[in-house]
């Protein structure tokens, strides 16, 4: 699996803080102007337009994608539980009103 993120995205950071993504075998691709490989990988999956609207994006092993934060979070909670990997939970809903959670 690959999680596409960017540095100033608070939803992306929440996932990175909440889950041990390395232990869950989730690769993190940080999108930025200086990382042509991450942008090329995003384009290979046909997700550039999606990333312009919202981040994070999770690409599953079967190449299906998720771009809804709640769905990604629930999927990762399930995966962590299946593999016995502890994670941090939160009782509040997050959103991205400041617009930092997209590729600009």
N, C-alpha and C positions, 0 to 999 in steps of 0.2 A: 504494500500500500504506500501511497505517497500523499503527504499533506502539503499542499501549496499554501504558503503564508507570505507575509512581508513583515519587516521589522516594526513598523509603527501601528500595526493592526491589533487592537486590544482583544478582539475575539480570538485571533490567532494565538496571542500570548496566553490567553486563558487556557486554551487547549494544551499548550506546551507546559504550563505550570501545573495543570490538573492531572496529566497523564505522563507515565514513563514511556514515551513514544518509542524510544530505542528498544526497551525490553519487549514492547508490543510489536516490534519489527515494522514500524511505520517510518518511512524515510521522509525527511523534511526538506522541502525545496523552498528556499527563501527567494522570493521574487524581488528584483531590483534592477535598476538600470545597469549596474555593474556585473550582473550575473547572466551572461548570454546563455549558458547551459540550462539554467532553470527556466528562462523564458522560452527556449527552444523546446524543452520538455513539455511545458504548458501548451505551446502551439501544436506539438505533435499529438496531444490529446484533444485538440480543437477547443481549448478552454480559454483563449485570450479574451473573447467577448464576455464570457461569464466572469472572469477575473476583473474586468473593468467595472462590473456591477457589484460583485461581492467576493469577499474572502472570509474565511478560509475555504478551500476546496479540497475534498478528499477523493482520491482516485483509488478504487478498490482493486484487488488482484485480478478481478475479471474485467477490468477497464471501465466498469460502470463508475459513475461519479455522484457525489453529494456536494451541494453547495449551500445547504441550509444548516446553520450553526447547530440548531437543536437536534437535527437528524445525525449530524456528524458526532456530536457529543454523546448521544444515545448509542450510536454504533460503537464508539470507543469504550463507553462504559461496559457494554456487553462483551466486547473483545477482552477487556481487562479482566472481567469476571471469569470468562471462559479459561483464561490463562493463569488465573490466580495472582494477577498483578494488582497491587493496591493502587488506588487513585484517590484524589481529593474530590469531595462532592461539595456542591453549593446549593443552597435553597433559593437563590434568587435568579431571575431571568436577566440575561445580558442583552444589550443591543449596541448599536454603533451609530449613534446620532451625529457624531462629528465627521462622518464620512471617511474615516481613516481605513476602513475595512474594504477597500477595493484597490485595484491596480490603476494608479493615475499617472 
